[in-house]
Amino acid sequence: MLPTGARVPVNGALLVGRNPVRFDPWNDAELLPVDDPARSVSKTHAVIEAADDGVRITDLHSTNGVSVVDSSGAATALTAGAPSPVAAGVTVLLGSFRLQVAQG
């Protein structure tokens, strides 16, 4: 879920960024441009992919990284290039831009 409250389904791969572009291996991915006035989100920042148990997020070597915020508010940075599973209800930071992972 975006900060605006809009929900974006993840049915395959979704490239997220200020002005995302497709590239190997995500030539068929959907693109999700986000409005980030702080400019903390890279042009093509991360890929969110459907997985058997929810979704996984991969930081595409972005400038400001991707972090997952747990229920206590602590943020854990993801390793760039490594797909990481994320559970429903988790907040994800792309730089300082917040996304909420929601189920179905």
Chimera marker file (.cmm) of the C-alpha trace (Angstrom):
<marker_set name="trace">
<marker id="1" x="0.000" y="0.000" z="0.000" r="1" g="1" b="0" radius="0.5"/>
<marker id="2" x="1.320" y="3.416" z="-0.951" r="1" g="1" b="0" radius="0.5"/>
<marker id="3" x="1.318" y="6.463" z="1.364" r="1" g="1" b="0" radius="0.5"/>
<marker id="4" x="-1.734" y="7.712" z="-0.564" r="1" g="1" b="0" radius="0.5"/>
<marker id="5" x="-3.659" y="4.596" z="0.497" r="1" g="1" b="0" radius="0.5"/>
<marker id="6" x="-3.609" y="3.167" z="-3.023" r="1" g="1" b="0" radius="0.5"/>
<marker id="7" x="-3.142" y="-0.597" z="-3.224" r="1" g="1" b="0" radius="0.5"/>
<marker id="8" x="-0.985" y="-2.103" z="-5.949" r="1" g="1" b="0" radius="0.5"/>
<marker id="9" x="-1.347" y="-5.851" z="-6.498" r="1" g="1" b="0" radius="0.5"/>
<marker id="10" x="1.837" y="-7.846" z="-7.025" r="1" g="1" b="0" radius="0.5"/>
<marker id="11" x="1.038" y="-10.611" z="-9.485" r="1" g="1" b="0" radius="0.5"/>
<marker id="12" x="4.530" y="-11.059" z="-10.896" r="1" g="1" b="0" radius="0.5"/>
<marker id="13" x="7.423" y="-8.623" z="-10.727" r="1" g="1" b="0" radius="0.5"/>
<marker id="14" x="7.000" y="-4.920" z="-9.981" r="1" g="1" b="0" radius="0.5"/>
<marker id="15" x="9.907" y="-2.501" z="-10.504" r="1" g="1" b="0" radius="0.5"/>
<marker id="16" x="9.591" y="0.467" z="-8.149" r="1" g="1" b="0" radius="0.5"/>
<marker id="17" x="11.367" y="3.803" z="-8.358" r="1" g="1" b="0" radius="0.5"/>
<marker id="18" x="11.078" y="7.487" z="-9.250" r="1" g="1" b="0" radius="0.5"/>
<marker id="19" x="11.136" y="6.587" z="-12.971" r="1" g="1" b="0" radius="0.5"/>
<marker id="20" x="11.674" y="2.815" z="-13.186" r="1" g="1" b="0" radius="0.5"/>
<marker id="21" x="12.854" y="1.048" z="-16.322" r="1" g="1" b="0" radius="0.5"/>
<marker id="22" x="12.788" y="-2.628" z="-17.282" r="1" g="1" b="0" radius="0.5"/>
<marker id="23" x="16.032" y="-4.584" z="-17.645" r="1" g="1" b="0" radius="0.5"/>
<marker id="24" x="17.193" y="-8.213" z="-17.528" r="1" g="1" b="0" radius="0.5"/>
<marker id="25" x="15.888" y="-10.300" z="-15.825" r="1" g="1" b="0" radius="0.5"/>
<marker id="26" x="12.757" y="-8.168" z="-15.359" r="1" g="1" b="0" radius="0.5"/>
<marker id="27" x="11.961" y="-7.301" z="-18.988" r="1" g="1" b="0" radius="0.5"/>
<marker id="28" x="8.292" y="-8.192" z="-18.443" r="1" g="1" b="0" radius="0.5"/>
<marker id="29" x="7.901" y="-6.510" z="-15.037" r="1" g="1" b="0" radius="0.5"/>
<marker id="30" x="5.229" y="-3.943" z="-14.329" r="1" g="1" b="0" radius="0.5"/>
<marker id="31" x="6.529" y="-0.460" z="-13.516" r="1" g="1" b="0" radius="0.5"/>
<marker id="32" x="5.488" y="1.498" z="-10.426" r="1" g="1" b="0" radius="0.5"/>
<marker id="33" x="6.727" y="5.089" z="-10.446" r="1" g="1" b="0" radius="0.5"/>
<marker id="34" x="6.460" y="6.753" z="-7.021" r="1" g="1" b="0" radius="0.5"/>
<marker id="35" x="6.305" y="10.424" z="-6.162" r="1" g="1" b="0" radius="0.5"/>
<marker id="36" x="9.174" y="11.066" z="-3.760" r="1" g="1" b="0" radius="0.5"/>
<marker id="37" x="9.678" y="14.814" z="-3.193" r="1" g="1" b="0" radius="0.5"/>
<marker id="38" x="12.650" y="14.026" z="-0.905" r="1" g="1" b="0" radius="0.5"/>
<marker id="39" x="14.329" y="12.248" z="-3.865" r="1" g="1" b="0" radius="0.5"/>
<marker id="40" x="15.491" y="9.424" z="-1.594" r="1" g="1" b="0" radius="0.5"/>
<marker id="41" x="14.188" y="6.834" z="-4.079" r="1" g="1" b="0" radius="0.5"/>
<marker id="42" x="16.462" y="5.847" z="-6.964" r="1" g="1" b="0" radius="0.5"/>
<marker id="43" x="15.246" y="5.828" z="-10.564" r="1" g="1" b="0" radius="0.5"/>
<marker id="44" x="14.802" y="2.030" z="-10.436" r="1" g="1" b="0" radius="0.5"/>
<marker id="45" x="15.140" y="1.329" z="-6.702" r="1" g="1" b="0" radius="0.5"/>
<marker id="46" x="13.798" y="-2.170" z="-6.015" r="1" g="1" b="0" radius="0.5"/>
<marker id="47" x="11.841" y="-5.070" z="-7.402" r="1" g="1" b="0" radius="0.5"/>
<marker id="48" x="8.893" y="-6.569" z="-5.535" r="1" g="1" b="0" radius="0.5"/>
<marker id="49" x="7.977" y="-10.084" z="-6.658" r="1" g="1" b="0" radius="0.5"/>
<marker id="50" x="5.159" y="-12.461" z="-5.868" r="1" g="1" b="0" radius="0.5"/>
<marker id="51" x="6.356" y="-15.530" z="-3.959" r="1" g="1" b="0" radius="0.5"/>
<marker id="52" x="4.621" y="-18.685" z="-2.733" r="1" g="1" b="0" radius="0.5"/>
<marker id="53" x="4.445" y="-17.327" z="0.814" r="1" g="1" b="0" radius="0.5"/>
<marker id="54" x="3.813" y="-13.636" z="0.053" r="1" g="1" b="0" radius="0.5"/>
<marker id="55" x="6.276" y="-11.257" z="-1.574" r="1" g="1" b="0" radius="0.5"/>
<marker id="56" x="10.010" y="-10.749" z="-1.701" r="1" g="1" b="0" radius="0.5"/>
<marker id="57" x="11.880" y="-7.510" z="-2.233" r="1" g="1" b="0" radius="0.5"/>
<marker id="58" x="15.278" y="-7.011" z="-3.812" r="1" g="1" b="0" radius="0.5"/>
<marker id="59" x="17.232" y="-3.775" z="-3.441" r="1" g="1" b="0" radius="0.5"/>
<marker id="60" x="18.587" y="-3.098" z="-6.933" r="1" g="1" b="0" radius="0.5"/>
<marker id="61" x="21.766" y="-1.482" z="-5.585" r="1" g="1" b="0" radius="0.5"/>
<marker id="62" x="19.897" y="1.738" z="-4.899" r="1" g="1" b="0" radius="0.5"/>
<marker id="63" x="21.610" y="4.821" z="-3.500" r="1" g="1" b="0" radius="0.5"/>
<marker id="64" x="19.640" y="4.963" z="-0.231" r="1" g="1" b="0" radius="0.5"/>
<marker id="65" x="18.852" y="1.285" z="0.281" r="1" g="1" b="0" radius="0.5"/>
<marker id="66" x="15.814" y="-0.731" z="1.267" r="1" g="1" b="0" radius="0.5"/>
<marker id="67" x="14.904" y="-1.408" z="4.910" r="1" g="1" b="0" radius="0.5"/>
<marker id="68" x="12.202" y="-3.441" z="6.617" r="1" g="1" b="0" radius="0.5"/>
<marker id="69" x="10.651" y="-1.937" z="9.749" r="1" g="1" b="0" radius="0.5"/>
<marker id="70" x="9.554" y="-4.418" z="12.439" r="1" g="1" b="0" radius="0.5"/>
<marker id="71" x="6.700" y="-4.014" z="14.929" r="1" g="1" b="0" radius="0.5"/>
<marker id="72" x="9.000" y="-2.255" z="17.420" r="1" g="1" b="0" radius="0.5"/>
<marker id="73" x="9.913" y="0.356" z="14.802" r="1" g="1" b="0" radius="0.5"/>
<marker id="74" x="13.458" y="-0.922" z="14.276" r="1" g="1" b="0" radius="0.5"/>
<marker id="75" x="14.626" y="-0.806" z="10.653" r="1" g="1" b="0" radius="0.5"/>
<marker id="76" x="16.798" y="-3.570" z="9.196" r="1" g="1" b="0" radius="0.5"/>
<marker id="77" x="18.631" y="-2.808" z="5.949" r="1" g="1" b="0" radius="0.5"/>
<marker id="78" x="18.386" y="-5.427" z="3.219" r="1" g="1" b="0" radius="0.5"/>
<marker id="79" x="21.474" y="-6.638" z="1.408" r="1" g="1" b="0" radius="0.5"/>
<marker id="80" x="21.532" y="-5.158" z="-2.096" r="1" g="1" b="0" radius="0.5"/>
<marker id="81" x="20.947" y="-7.767" z="-4.770" r="1" g="1" b="0" radius="0.5"/>
<marker id="82" x="19.625" y="-10.416" z="-2.366" r="1" g="1" b="0" radius="0.5"/>
<marker id="83" x="15.873" y="-11.213" z="-2.532" r="1" g="1" b="0" radius="0.5"/>
<marker id="84" x="14.314" y="-10.966" z="0.944" r="1" g="1" b="0" radius="0.5"/>
<marker id="85" x="10.885" y="-12.315" z="1.888" r="1" g="1" b="0" radius="0.5"/>
<marker id="86" x="8.593" y="-9.813" z="3.595" r="1" g="1" b="0" radius="0.5"/>
<marker id="87" x="5.444" y="-10.589" z="5.524" r="1" g="1" b="0" radius="0.5"/>
<marker id="88" x="2.065" y="-8.902" z="5.256" r="1" g="1" b="0" radius="0.5"/>
<marker id="89" x="1.760" y="-5.921" z="7.559" r="1" g="1" b="0" radius="0.5"/>
<marker id="90" x="5.435" y="-4.994" z="7.339" r="1" g="1" b="0" radius="0.5"/>
<marker id="91" x="6.542" y="-1.473" z="6.439" r="1" g="1" b="0" radius="0.5"/>
<marker id="92" x="9.260" y="-1.205" z="3.817" r="1" g="1" b="0" radius="0.5"/>
<marker id="93" x="11.424" y="1.882" z="3.356" r="1" g="1" b="0" radius="0.5"/>
<marker id="94" x="12.806" y="2.731" z="-0.058" r="1" g="1" b="0" radius="0.5"/>
<marker id="95" x="15.194" y="5.425" z="1.088" r="1" g="1" b="0" radius="0.5"/>
<marker id="96" x="12.753" y="7.434" z="3.217" r="1" g="1" b="0" radius="0.5"/>
<marker id="97" x="9.664" y="6.494" z="1.133" r="1" g="1" b="0" radius="0.5"/>
<marker id="98" x="7.287" y="4.159" z="3.022" r="1" g="1" b="0" radius="0.5"/>
<marker id="99" x="5.355" y="1.236" z="1.583" r="1" g="1" b="0" radius="0.5"/>
<marker id="100" x="3.100" y="-1.098" z="3.550" r="1" g="1" b="0" radius="0.5"/>
<marker id="101" x="2.947" y="-4.755" z="2.514" r="1" g="1" b="0" radius="0.5"/>
<marker id="102" x="-0.676" y="-5.899" z="2.667" r="1" g="1" b="0" radius="0.5"/>
<marker id="103" x="-2.113" y="-9.332" z="2.059" r="1" g="1" b="0" radius="0.5"/>
<marker id="104" x="-4.404" y="-10.057" z="-0.888" r="1" g="1" b="0" radius="0.5"/>
<link id1="1" id2="2" r="1" g="1" b="0" radius="0.2"/>
<link id1="2" id2="3" r="1" g="1" b="0" radius="0.2"/>
<link id1="3" id2="4" r="1" g="1" b="0" radius="0.2"/>
<link id1="4" id2="5" r="1" g="1" b="0" radius="0.2"/>
<link id1="5" id2="6" r="1" g="1" b="0" radius="0.2"/>
<link id1="6" id2="7" r="1" g="1" b="0" radius="0.2"/>
<link id1="7" id2="8" r="1" g="1" b="0" radius="0.2"/>
<link id1="8" id2="9" r="1" g="1" b="0" radius="0.2"/>
<link id1="9" id2="10" r="1" g="1" b="0" radius="0.2"/>
<link id1="10" id2="11" r="1" g="1" b="0" radius="0.2"/>
<link id1="11" id2="12" r="1" g="1" b="0" radius="0.2"/>
<link id1="12" id2="13" r="1" g="1" b="0" radius="0.2"/>
<link id1="13" id2="14" r="1" g="1" b="0" radius="0.2"/>
<link id1="14" id2="15" r="1" g="1" b="0" radius="0.2"/>
<link id1="15" id2="16" r="1" g="1" b="0" radius="0.2"/>
<link id1="16" id2="17" r="1" g="1" b="0" radius="0.2"/>
<link id1="17" id2="18" r="1" g="1" b="0" radius="0.2"/>
<link id1="18" id2="19" r="1" g="1" b="0" radius="0.2"/>
<link id1="19" id2="20" r="1" g="1" b="0" radius="0.2"/>
<link id1="20" id2="21" r="1" g="1" b="0" radius="0.2"/>
<link id1="21" id2="22" r="1" g="1" b="0" radius="0.2"/>
<link id1="22" id2="23" r="1" g="1" b="0" radius="0.2"/>
<link id1="23" id2="24" r="1" g="1" b="0" radius="0.2"/>
<link id1="24" id2="25" r="1" g="1" b="0" radius="0.2"/>
<link id1="25" id2="26" r="1" g="1" b="0" radius="0.2"/>
<link id1="26" id2="27" r="1" g="1" b="0" radius="0.2"/>
<link id1="27" id2="28" r="1" g="1" b="0" radius="0.2"/>
<link id1="28" id2="29" r="1" g="1" b="0" radius="0.2"/>
<link id1="29" id2="30" r="1" g="1" b="0" radius="0.2"/>
<link id1="30" id2="31" r="1" g="1" b="0" radius="0.2"/>
<link id1="31" id2="32" r="1" g="1" b="0" radius="0.2"/>
<link id1="32" id2="33" r="1" g="1" b="0" radius="0.2"/>
<link id1="33" id2="34" r="1" g="1" b="0" radius="0.2"/>
<link id1="34" id2="35" r="1" g="1" b="0" radius="0.2"/>
<link id1="35" id2="36" r="1" g="1" b="0" radius="0.2"/>
<link id1="36" id2="37" r="1" g="1" b="0" radius="0.2"/>
<link id1="37" id2="38" r="1" g="1" b="0" radius="0.2"/>
<link id1="38" id2="39" r="1" g="1" b="0" radius="0.2"/>
<link id1="39" id2="40" r="1" g="1" b="0" radius="0.2"/>
<link id1="40" id2="41" r="1" g="1" b="0" radius="0.2"/>
<link id1="41" id2="42" r="1" g="1" b="0" radius="0.2"/>
<link id1="42" id2="43" r="1" g="1" b="0" radius="0.2"/>
<link id1="43" id2="44" r="1" g="1" b="0" radius="0.2"/>
<link id1="44" id2="45" r="1" g="1" b="0" radius="0.2"/>
<link id1="45" id2="46" r="1" g="1" b="0" radius="0.2"/>
<link id1="46" id2="47" r="1" g="1" b="0" radius="0.2"/>
<link id1="47" id2="48" r="1" g="1" b="0" radius="0.2"/>
<link id1="48" id2="49" r="1" g="1" b="0" radius="0.2"/>
<link id1="49" id2="50" r="1" g="1" b="0" radius="0.2"/>
<link id1="50" id2="51" r="1" g="1" b="0" radius="0.2"/>
<link id1="51" id2="52" r="1" g="1" b="0" radius="0.2"/>
<link id1="52" id2="53" r="1" g="1" b="0" radius="0.2"/>
<link id1="53" id2="54" r="1" g="1" b="0" radius="0.2"/>
<link id1="54" id2="55" r="1" g="1" b="0" radius="0.2"/>
<link id1="55" id2="56" r="1" g="1" b="0" radius="0.2"/>
<link id1="56" id2="57" r="1" g="1" b="0" radius="0.2"/>
<link id1="57" id2="58" r="1" g="1" b="0" radius="0.2"/>
<link id1="58" id2="59" r="1" g="1" b="0" radius="0.2"/>
<link id1="59" id2="60" r="1" g="1" b="0" radius="0.2"/>
<link id1="60" id2="61" r="1" g="1" b="0" radius="0.2"/>
<link id1="61" id2="62" r="1" g="1" b="0" radius="0.2"/>
<link id1="62" id2="63" r="1" g="1" b="0" radius="0.2"/>
<link id1="63" id2="64" r="1" g="1" b="0" radius="0.2"/>
<link id1="64" id2="65" r="1" g="1" b="0" radius="0.2"/>
<link id1="65" id2="66" r="1" g="1" b="0" radius="0.2"/>
<link id1="66" id2="67" r="1" g="1" b="0" radius="0.2"/>
<link id1="67" id2="68" r="1" g="1" b="0" radius="0.2"/>
<link id1="68" id2="69" r="1" g="1" b="0" radius="0.2"/>
<link id1="69" id2="70" r="1" g="1" b="0" radius="0.2"/>
<link id1="70" id2="71" r="1" g="1" b="0" radius="0.2"/>
<link id1="71" id2="72" r="1" g="1" b="0" radius="0.2"/>
<link id1="72" id2="73" r="1" g="1" b="0" radius="0.2"/>
<link id1="73" id2="74" r="1" g="1" b="0" radius="0.2"/>
<link id1="74" id2="75" r="1" g="1" b="0" radius="0.2"/>
<link id1="75" id2="76" r="1" g="1" b="0" radius="0.2"/>
<link id1="76" id2="77" r="1" g="1" b="0" radius="0.2"/>
<link id1="77" id2="78" r="1" g="1" b="0" radius="0.2"/>
<link id1="78" id2="79" r="1" g="1" b="0" radius="0.2"/>
<link id1="79" id2="80" r="1" g="1" b="0" radius="0.2"/>
<link id1="80" id2="81" r="1" g="1" b="0" radius="0.2"/>
<link id1="81" id2="82" r="1" g="1" b="0" radius="0.2"/>
<link id1="82" id2="83" r="1" g="1" b="0" radius="0.2"/>
<link id1="83" id2="84" r="1" g="1" b="0" radius="0.2"/>
<link id1="84" id2="85" r="1" g="1" b="0" radius="0.2"/>
<link id1="85" id2="86" r="1" g="1" b="0" radius="0.2"/>
<link id1="86" id2="87" r="1" g="1" b="0" radius="0.2"/>
<link id1="87" id2="88" r="1" g="1" b="0" radius="0.2"/>
<link id1="88" id2="89" r="1" g="1" b="0" radius="0.2"/>
<link id1="89" id2="90" r="1" g="1" b="0" radius="0.2"/>
<link id1="90" id2="91" r="1" g="1" b="0" radius="0.2"/>
<link id1="91" id2="92" r="1" g="1" b="0" radius="0.2"/>
<link id1="92" id2="93" r="1" g="1" b="0" radius="0.2"/>
<link id1="93" id2="94" r="1" g="1" b="0" radius="0.2"/>
<link id1="94" id2="95" r="1" g="1" b="0" radius="0.2"/>
<link id1="95" id2="96" r="1" g="1" b="0" radius="0.2"/>
<link id1="96" id2="97" r="1" g="1" b="0" radius="0.2"/>
<link id1="97" id2="98" r="1" g="1" b="0" radius="0.2"/>
<link id1="98" id2="99" r="1" g="1" b="0" radius="0.2"/>
<link id1="99" id2="100" r="1" g="1" b="0" radius="0.2"/>
<link id1="100" id2="101" r="1" g="1" b="0" radius="0.2"/>
<link id1="101" id2="102" r="1" g="1" b="0" radius="0.2"/>
<link id1="102" id2="103" r="1" g="1" b="0" radius="0.2"/>
<link id1="103" id2="104" r="1" g="1" b="0" radius="0.2"/>
</marker_set>
